[in-house]
Amino acid sequence: MQPDLDFETSDDDEDEEDGEGEEQEEAVQQQQTSGKKGFFGSIVSSFAYNKPLSKADLEPILSTLRDHLIAKNVAVEIATRLCDSVATKLEGQHVNTWTGLKGFVRNALEESILRILSPNRNLNILREVQVKNDAGSPYVIVFCGVNGVGKSTNLAKIANWLLVNGQRVLVIACDTFRAGAIEQLRTHIHALKSIHEGDNGGGASKIDLFEKGYGKDSTGIAMEGIRYAANSGYQVCLVDTAGRMQGNEPLMKQLAKLIKVNEPDLTLFVGEALVGNEAVDQLVNFNKSLLDNGCRGAQNSAVSAINGIVLTKFDTIDDQVGAAISMTYITGQPIVFVGVGQTYRDLKQLNARAVVRALMK
Ligand code: GDP
């Protein structure tokens, strides 16, 4: 199975040296304003060198850092915790130069953020698909999130990525609620077919839509679709669900039922980076509602029913990258994909170091 060359892997990130991997940074640096003073510019005059760093030395630096992180959309509580962890690492360090201090703060922050952004589960979807297929079943991903965040577009981008990686995909239309939802999926599938099936000379289709119209029970449709996929040799099922406001109890119950009954391998929450902390609130409420309705996430987790995040519209947020950190911190679940535009190829993995760089600007 050939990986998509345009799709960055976490391993690439590990090997990347500072100053390299410009393309990977695009996602967070595309629109940064030039001429900003930045975090380091604002603390340069408040620091005394040539002695081990004391709590008192650190206080103004950390206070500035905290404000700076909050201004980048990191939730207040998380900014405070990040600063505490940076303080623990820096206290007592002997720093003689401005460059040295800058390096220490950057490394300490990078380490803490990397830990947040690389949570408990190292998710390798293609490997998981292989394992599931070897056991004779398709790999099932359920997409949830509120309307308008880019759920269907990013479902289509992920389908494109799976197709590039040689998978046969069945999209199951379980948004039986919103008029036009099924037609929207059909349009995406039609476009993906023309990209990926153009030259297969009448061979087996690579991507198809399973739909049963509107107003029906989404749990049953998902079940039928997954069974159809298993019998017809599809390797991955992508289940679209109704974009519901997390306050809508009947709709949340329906989603919880779909998840409980069909036991997907991955439940992805799709949220948009653009709305920052509002996306974090959506995620928290969604997750709580699913847990309250009896869902359990990865490894039967009682903490998170969601076991992965897709963060869309990352190309539109300037350097306000805080939502990425807050979402992972709160759920302990990884950001599996980042949407960075409107074409099918505009999908990336989150580069934690690029996030740190954007935060330090
Ligand atoms: P849904 O209602 O959640 O299914 O949202 P759609 O998939 O219909 O997307 C809503 C709008 O967001 C569309 O105009 C998409 O092209 C746009 N969109 C989706 N993902 C991205 C992204 O990563 N970046 C940008 N700039 N736009 C996006």
Residues whose N, C-alpha, C, O or C-beta is under 5 A from the ligand:
A	BS01	GDP	V146 N147 G148 V149 G150 K151 S152 T153 N154 T312 K313 F314 G339 V340 G341 Q342 D346
